[in-house]
Each structure stands twice: as structure tokens, then as C-alpha cells.
Amino acid sequence: MRNIIPFLIVWCCLIGAIFFACTDRFDNQLQTDPEVEGQEIFNASYVLDEHLYYLTMDFDDFQLASNDSLQLPGCPLINIEEEGRKVTLTFTNQECPDGNPRRGAFEISFKDDSLPTSLLYQDYQVLQNTLEGSRTFLKDSILISETSEDILIFDAFGSSTRINLHLTHELTFRSDTLNEIITSGEASGRNLAGRTFSMQVVDPKIQKQECWQAGIKMPAIGSESWGVERQTGTTVRHQILYGDQGDCDNQAEVVLNNGQKLLMTAAD
């Protein structure tokens, strides 16, 4: 009997190791759903881009717009703090011409020269995703440089994506009127399943004034490449393709690493 006991201990340990290894492998399979990853990267890309228009405005622009906020995308309520040079935009207007899919608010801070320096989310929600954290900007004439860390994007179930941004947003003008925002750069972070990822803007994303006026907040053209790490040490790569003709469109195509294509629409 004494000789059997060590054997039983070793046998139980072996069975336990096999069980937990299989369980981990099964859990990983459950968490590794390319379609879920595709939806997640589209949501992250869209909700971080769709309000960039407000960063093209200086402090004086918001003071003028406060008399008629219906002229701004989303028709926000505008609260201006003169002494602190801060503007808070609150989105509640259900009768907004562009449908106003936004909820909550964000606060933009300005330097003495009226250029924006930061954006702080206040329970801001779009596409059933809620943003938390702040973004930091350095604006020099027509170029806005962004280095933002630890932004959280919560989905409808309360799970979060954490993302760090290193981007540049170039402004182009036509007859002294804003014409385009051209975004390039990269990002990194952790996805809903706890996996690390990286993102590169392959073809600069271009948002157009004519699209904003039509209530379309998606880039008219551009592409991103998202690399998601697996526990095996490998990386799978998905792509987001915005337009091909530069037309205003509320749809984008996500091409998964397995070749599957998903058509994504920016609508609640």
C-alpha cells in the first residue's frame, strides 16, 4: 500500500496538469474570436475619431458657437469657463439634425493663445461605448500632435479596451475654411480579452468637412493595421479600410487575419 501512495500522488498531479492545460486552451479558444476582435478594433477606431472636429476650434470659436449650438455636430450644450479657459460640451439634444448618437460630455482645456491642450471625457458615450480618461495635444499652426495614455473604452457589457495614442492630426484649409483632418501615427494597448495589441495608420485617415456637414463622422479614406498578440507568441493582423473613392460613407470594411471581411456601420 505504501508503494501505491507515491504512484497515486504522481498520477493525480499528472491528471490535474492535463486538465488545467486543456481548460486554459479551451478558454483561449473561447476568447479568440476574430469577429469579436474585428468589432472591437472598429469601435475603438471610430469612437476616438468621431469628435476630432471639436479640436479644430479655438476658445473664441466656442464662445461664438454658444449662441447657437445647433451649428455644431451633435448640437451640444456649451458651458464656457472664462477664468480657467475650459469648454464643456454636453450631448443631450434628441432633436439634433444629425441624429446625435452621442451621450455624456467632455471638457476641452485651452492655453492662453486659445489652442486646445487636453480633452477630458465625462461619461462620454457613442456607439454604446463609453470613454474614460483624457487626451493630450500640442497644436502648432495646422498640426496637432497627440500623446495620450491609458484611455479606457468600455463596451455595453462593461468590459474595457485600454489604449495609448501617438498621433498627428494635420488640418487643411480651403479659402480659410477647414477642409480636412488628416490623421497618421500609431497606438498600442490591451484588448477585451486581455491581449496586447498595436496599431499603425497605414494610409492616412482623412475626415472631410463636407462629410461632417452631412452628419457622417467616419474618415472618407484611409486604412489601419492592427496586430493582436496570441499566447503562443504569434501575432495576428487585422485591417480597417475606410472608403476607396474618398466619398462620404458611414461604412468601413474590416479584413480579418483569416481573410474574412466584415462590413461595419457607424450607427447605434
Backbone torsions as a table, in degrees:
resi	resn	phi	psi	omega
1	MET	NA	-41.4	179.6
2	ARG	-62.3	-31.0	-179.9
3	ASN	-72.6	-25.4	-177.8
4	ILE	-78.1	-32.3	-174.7
5	ILE	-57.7	-49.4	177.8
6	PRO	-58.6	-38.0	179.1
7	PHE	-62.9	-42.5	179.3
8	LEU	-63.5	-38.4	179.5
9	ILE	-63.8	-47.5	179.3
10	VAL	-62.7	-41.8	-179.4
11	TRP	-62.7	-43.7	179.6
12	CYS	-64.3	-41.3	178.6
13	CYS	-62.8	-40.7	-179.9
14	LEU	-64.7	-45.9	179.1
15	ILE	-62.5	-40.9	179.4
16	GLY	-63.2	-41.6	-179.9
17	ALA	-63.6	-42.3	179.3
18	ILE	-64.4	-40.8	-178.4
19	PHE	-63.0	-48.1	-177.9
20	PHE	-68.9	-34.3	177.1
21	ALA	-64.1	-42.4	178.9
22	CYS	-67.3	-39.1	178.9
23	THR	-62.4	-44.4	178.7
24	ASP	-61.4	-42.3	-179.0
25	ARG	-64.6	-39.9	179.1
26	PHE	-65.4	-43.1	178.3
27	ASP	-61.2	-40.8	-179.9
28	ASN	-63.4	-38.3	179.2
29	GLN	-64.7	-39.4	178.9
30	LEU	-64.7	-38.6	-176.2
31	GLN	-78.9	-21.0	-176.5
32	THR	-95.4	82.3	178.3
33	ASP	-115.5	107.3	-176.4
34	PRO	-56.3	-36.0	-179.4
35	GLU	-67.0	-38.7	176.9
36	VAL	-64.9	-43.1	177.2
37	GLU	-61.6	-39.9	179.4
38	GLY	-62.6	-43.7	178.0
39	GLN	-64.4	-40.2	-178.5
40	GLU	-64.1	-45.3	-177.2
41	ILE	-69.7	-34.3	175.8
42	PHE	-63.9	-46.4	179.4
43	ASN	-58.0	-46.1	-178.4
44	ALA	-62.3	-45.4	-179.0
45	SER	-62.1	-46.6	-175.3
46	TYR	-68.9	-48.2	-173.1
47	VAL	-69.1	-21.6	177.2
48	LEU	-84.3	-19.4	-177.9
49	ASP	-96.4	-30.0	-163.3
50	GLU	-68.5	-13.8	178.7
51	HIS	-114.3	16.4	178.8
52	LEU	-62.4	-25.1	-179.0
53	TYR	-52.8	-38.5	-175.8
54	TYR	-65.7	-23.5	179.7
55	LEU	-76.5	-10.8	177.1
56	THR	-83.1	-8.8	-178.5
57	MET	-94.2	141.8	175.3
58	ASP	-96.6	179.1	-175.1
59	PHE	-59.1	-41.4	-179.4
60	ASP	-65.5	-34.9	178.4
61	ASP	-60.1	-42.8	-179.8
62	PHE	-68.3	-34.8	176.7
63	GLN	-61.6	-41.5	177.9
64	LEU	-68.0	-40.9	-176.8
65	ALA	-71.6	-19.3	-176.9
66	SER	-63.7	-20.0	178.1
67	ASN	-77.8	-19.8	-179.5
68	ASP	-155.5	83.0	-175.7
69	SER	-72.5	-10.1	179.0
70	LEU	-65.1	-17.5	179.7
71	GLN	-77.3	-12.6	-179.7
72	LEU	-95.2	148.0	175.3
73	PRO	-56.7	131.8	179.2
74	GLY	85.0	-9.8	177.3
75	CYS	48.9	55.9	-175.6
76	PRO	-75.5	155.3	165.4
77	LEU	-75.0	134.2	-174.0
78	ILE	-112.1	119.3	175.2
79	ASN	-113.1	123.1	-175.3
80	ILE	-112.0	126.2	175.6
81	GLU	-105.1	98.7	-173.6
82	GLU	-60.9	-48.5	-174.6
83	GLU	-65.3	-43.7	-179.4
84	GLY	-86.6	-4.9	-178.9
85	ARG	52.8	57.3	178.9
86	LYS	-129.1	145.5	177.1
87	VAL	-125.6	127.0	176.3
88	THR	-110.5	126.1	177.8
89	LEU	-106.8	121.8	-179.4
90	THR	-116.5	128.7	-173.0
91	PHE	-106.6	107.4	-179.4
92	THR	-138.5	-11.5	-171.1
93	ASN	-73.1	106.7	-179.0
94	GLN	-75.8	-15.4	-176.9
95	GLU	-98.5	15.2	-178.7
96	CYS	-64.0	136.4	-178.3
97	PRO	-57.2	-30.8	-177.7
98	ASP	-89.4	10.5	176.2
99	GLY	89.4	-21.2	176.4
100	ASN	44.0	73.9	177.4
101	PRO	-78.7	2.3	-176.4
102	ARG	-90.5	153.5	173.2
103	ARG	-139.5	160.8	178.4
104	GLY	82.7	-154.1	-173.5
105	ALA	-153.2	167.1	166.0
106	PHE	-147.3	154.5	-176.1
107	GLU	-114.3	129.6	178.1
108	ILE	-108.7	128.3	177.0
109	SER	-102.6	148.3	-175.8
110	PHE	-127.7	151.1	171.2
111	LYS	-80.4	176.9	180.0
112	ASP	-61.5	-27.4	-179.8
113	ASP	-88.3	14.4	174.2
114	SER	75.2	6.9	178.9
115	LEU	-87.3	139.6	-178.2
116	PRO	-68.5	141.1	179.5
117	THR	-117.9	-26.0	-178.9
118	SER	-157.5	159.7	175.9
119	LEU	-134.3	123.4	-177.9
120	LEU	-112.6	121.5	179.8
121	TYR	-77.4	139.7	178.2
122	GLN	-129.4	82.4	-177.9
123	ASP	54.6	41.4	-178.0
124	TYR	-80.5	129.9	-173.8
125	GLN	-132.0	136.0	173.4
126	VAL	-151.1	142.6	-175.8
127	LEU	53.4	36.9	-179.5
128	GLN	60.2	20.0	174.0
129	ASN	-113.1	135.0	-178.8
130	THR	-109.7	130.3	-178.8
131	LEU	-99.5	142.4	179.6
132	GLU	-136.9	138.5	179.9
133	GLY	119.0	-162.5	-177.8
134	SER	-141.3	160.5	178.1
135	ARG	-123.8	144.1	-174.9
136	THR	-118.7	134.3	-174.1
137	PHE	-130.8	151.0	171.6
138	LEU	-130.5	109.4	-175.2
139	LYS	-103.0	129.4	179.3
140	ASP	-133.1	100.7	-179.1
141	SER	59.4	-109.4	-175.6
142	ILE	-98.7	5.0	-176.3
143	LEU	-118.2	127.0	176.0
144	ILE	-111.5	115.5	176.9
145	SER	-95.8	136.1	-177.3
146	GLU	-126.8	130.3	170.0
147	THR	-131.8	102.5	-175.9
148	SER	-123.5	135.5	-175.7
149	GLU	-120.0	144.6	169.4
150	ASP	57.7	44.4	170.4
151	ILE	-78.6	134.2	179.1
152	LEU	-107.6	135.3	176.0
153	ILE	-119.9	110.8	-178.6
154	PHE	-95.1	132.2	176.9
155	ASP	-83.9	-176.1	-175.7
156	ALA	-65.0	-17.0	-178.7
157	PHE	-100.7	2.8	177.3
158	GLY	89.2	0.5	175.6
159	SER	-80.3	152.9	-171.3
160	SER	-125.5	150.8	168.1
161	THR	-109.8	130.5	177.6
162	ARG	-107.6	131.2	-173.4
163	ILE	-140.5	142.7	174.9
164	ASN	-114.9	135.3	-174.4
165	LEU	-117.9	135.9	173.0
166	HIS	-133.5	90.7	-169.5
167	LEU	-130.1	160.5	168.5
168	THR	-126.5	139.1	179.4
169	HIS	-121.5	109.6	-178.5
170	GLU	-95.8	133.3	-180.0
171	LEU	-100.4	133.1	173.9
172	THR	-117.1	148.7	-175.2
173	PHE	-127.1	152.6	173.8
174	ARG	-132.0	114.7	-177.2
175	SER	55.4	46.9	178.2
176	ASP	66.7	10.3	177.7
177	THR	-111.9	134.8	179.9
178	LEU	-55.9	130.2	-177.6
179	ASN	-111.5	-45.9	-175.5
180	GLU	-146.3	155.2	165.2
181	ILE	-117.4	122.2	-178.1
182	ILE	-111.3	115.2	-174.4
183	THR	-108.5	133.8	173.9
184	SER	-140.1	169.5	178.5
185	GLY	130.6	-152.9	-174.4
186	GLU	-151.1	170.2	178.8
187	ALA	-150.8	166.6	176.7
188	SER	-153.7	165.8	178.7
189	GLY	165.1	-155.0	-176.8
190	ARG	-132.2	131.8	-174.8
191	ASN	-90.8	-174.1	-177.0
192	LEU	-59.5	-32.4	-178.2
193	ALA	-88.5	3.8	179.5
194	GLY	86.6	9.5	-178.9
195	ARG	-91.4	145.1	177.4
196	THR	-79.1	151.0	179.4
197	PHE	-143.8	164.0	172.8
198	SER	-136.7	154.6	-179.6
199	MET	-138.6	137.9	173.5
200	GLN	-126.4	135.7	171.9
201	VAL	-80.4	107.8	-176.1
202	VAL	-76.7	-53.8	174.7
203	ASP	-112.5	124.4	-176.0
204	PRO	-47.8	137.0	178.6
205	LYS	-86.0	130.7	-176.3
206	ILE	-119.0	117.9	172.2
207	GLN	-100.4	137.1	-173.2
208	LYS	-114.7	145.7	179.0
209	GLN	-58.5	-41.7	-178.4
210	GLU	-63.3	-29.8	178.1
211	CYS	-73.8	-41.6	177.0
212	TRP	-59.5	-42.9	-179.5
213	GLN	-62.8	-26.7	178.1
214	ALA	-89.4	4.3	179.1
215	GLY	81.7	12.7	-179.7
216	ILE	-104.1	120.3	-171.6
217	LYS	-109.1	12.1	-178.6
218	MET	-95.8	147.0	176.0
219	PRO	-55.0	140.6	178.8
220	ALA	-77.7	-22.3	-178.9
221	ILE	-159.2	156.6	178.7
222	GLY	133.5	169.9	179.5
223	SER	-152.7	152.8	176.9
224	GLU	-129.4	150.4	174.8
225	SER	-120.0	123.3	-178.3
226	TRP	-113.3	122.2	176.3
227	GLY	-105.5	122.7	-178.4
228	VAL	-114.1	125.1	-178.1
229	GLU	-76.6	146.9	172.6
230	ARG	-109.3	160.9	-178.2
231	GLN	-68.4	-14.7	177.1
232	THR	-78.4	-2.7	-179.2
233	GLY	92.1	0.6	178.8
234	THR	-94.8	166.4	179.0
235	THR	-126.9	129.9	172.9
236	VAL	-100.2	152.3	-173.8
237	ARG	-128.5	126.8	176.0
238	HIS	-112.7	157.8	178.8
239	GLN	-125.7	146.8	169.7
240	ILE	-116.0	125.6	-179.0
241	LEU	-114.7	120.3	178.4
242	TYR	-103.9	111.2	174.4
243	GLY	58.2	170.5	173.3
244	ASP	-142.1	-16.0	179.6
245	GLN	-110.7	-1.7	-178.2
246	GLY	78.6	13.6	179.6
247	ASP	-82.6	159.9	176.0
248	CYS	-73.6	125.3	-175.5
249	ASP	-150.6	139.8	178.8
250	ASN	-93.3	17.0	-177.9
251	GLN	-126.6	150.8	174.7
252	ALA	-138.4	159.3	179.7
253	GLU	-111.9	128.1	174.3
254	VAL	-104.2	122.6	178.4
255	VAL	-105.2	113.8	-177.4
256	LEU	-79.4	165.3	-177.2
257	ASN	-62.4	-24.3	180.0
258	ASN	-87.8	5.6	179.3
259	GLY	92.9	-11.7	179.5
260	GLN	-67.0	142.7	-179.3
261	LYS	-115.9	132.7	179.7
262	LEU	-119.4	131.2	176.3
263	LEU	-94.6	117.4	-176.1
264	MET	-106.3	139.3	-179.5
265	THR	-121.3	136.3	179.1
266	ALA	-88.1	80.2	178.3
267	ALA	-150.9	138.2	176.9
268	ASP	-71.3	NA	NA
